[in-house]
Amino acid sequence: MNPLEPFTPAPRFPWPGGARCAVMLCFDVDGETTALEQDPHAADRVTTWSQCTYGPRVGAPRILGLLDHLGVGATFFIPAYIARNHQAMTRAVVSSGHEIGAHGDIHERLHGLSRQQEAEILRRSIGVLEEVAGKRPIGYRAPWFELNPWTPELLMEHGFEYCASGMGDDIPYQYANGMIEIPGQWMLEDWEQFAFNADPAWGSIPQNCSSVYDLWWREFEAMHRYGCCFVLTLHPWLSGRPSRVQLLERLIRDMRAKGDVWFAQGHEIAAWYRSRMQEPGVGDADFKIHHHAPDGCR
Ligand code: ZN
């Protein structure tokens, strides 16, 4: 290798059709649960509550319109409370061809819950999503991205095929019980960039869309070079605001223009990963030896 030439690493993972990068667009429709999880009387703070309802009421339909226009499929993680209270929005996500995943009932933080409490919330949220969306979820995103040590086992017991809550790699990996993880990272999230509420105090100074585009694009370009899985997580109450939907449009168009990108929903990435890992020899030769899984994973 000539050190004067740009470094072109071997791709971390073989994506379908020779794609260099997989892209999973996630929309966590937290809406009112953002406030409700912290305060059962959150609805009394009328303005804070209205900012939260903007997500499922205005942001999500606007984002659905853009995705439909561009013909891109996404994965929506919806707390059961939101599915119950915004049934038309939830059904519109499904009828537009997107995947729905579980995301708690009122977005309960898992840390501090017992295994039994966590299982109960999981069962309840599966039941509500199945009833409203007409489909049992097979993907799970933990509220606040935090898992308990037993969560992968609970997910397996409840028929989930993947989890999208870890941060231990930039391609999928597996927990000890075989549950597939499609990891994200805080840099590719909109809360850090866009969230703000005066009281209760959330977030900091909302950033300019140009600098956020720059942040996400640089990571995408590098992940494209390294053959990774780019998982972007957006919240409709934040990223459903007009200038941010334009930012998303620009990002998707520019990713497409770059080429060799596989836009996929969570279930597609999980199925592809599973099929490749089961292929004899392929894993060892192509990626297993380069794949140093974090503790507790394999
Ligand atoms: Zn969330």
Residues whose N, C-alpha, C, O or C-beta is under 5 A from the ligand:
A	BS01	ZN	D28 D30 P143 W144
